[in-house]
Amino acid sequence: MNSFLAFLFNHARSLRDFILNLLFPIECLGCSQEDVWLCDKCFRKIPFNTFNYCLNCKKRNKYGEFCTDCSPNFYLNGVWIAGNYNNYIIVNLIKNLKYYYAKNLADILGKYLSLFLQNLLNKNRLTNINLQQSKIWRQLDKAKQSPLTILNFNQTIIIPVPLHKKRYLIRGFNQAEKLAQIVSKNFNLKINHDLIRIKHKTAQAKLNEKARKHNIKDCFVYRGENLINKNILLIDDVLTTGSTLNECAKVLKENNASEVWGLVVAKG
């Protein structure tokens, strides 16, 4: 029965994709050039976020971590937000990916996310230790303040925020997983698929902040090897309050993950 339902869903998706291509022909979301979702010229126009801040109180800081006052209320260590949801190209890329099932847009958003991450690493990584005594101490002080996820980035594990299997069947793919695959490939990082969504609830986008926290509670389980001393990069397309990322981080830290950081395209 399950295989038969999957067969029906696959054919329904093919028909849906055909109809969508007729109704919404492919053209650049920036300049309307035909046969391309986003041309190189328009891609280069998309700005990156240039500063980090505590997601809860919005106080600016160096790494995007939750500040001392806010961190006791969160399992996440912090969140890195690549772009601005108010940017018309970013919002159209995300909406077409999620709601019009244009999964090829994940390649563009994955490239954008990877470039942002590379800039973040270049800015915050330590350079080779300078032998001048004053500079040694500055480097050591920087190391003490830096997230372990940055200091030991080559060992970081990528985990996409999972979809429930019902929503996956309808959409045909998990946009977070598509983004995670591209980032994983670009940085040669291991990707882990053992975080599972076990409850199908109302879409978070339809709820206010308080309802989001309640709605997402106990929706995830981890069914994999122990994560002791592992640093995790949780990837999703967009966040609003961070409730989903935080609930995922809770489960991962219950399985002994060390640091858990979110990485998203934009904040809605």
Beta strands, then each sheet from edge to edge (+ up, - down):
strand 1: 52-53
strand 2: 60-61
strand 3: 78-84
strand 4: 157-160
strand 5: 190-191
strand 6: 195-197
strand 7: 220-222
strand 8: 232-239
strand 9: 260-267
sheet 1: 1+ 2-
sheet 2: 3+ 9+ 8+ 4+ 5+
sheet 3: 6+ 7-
end
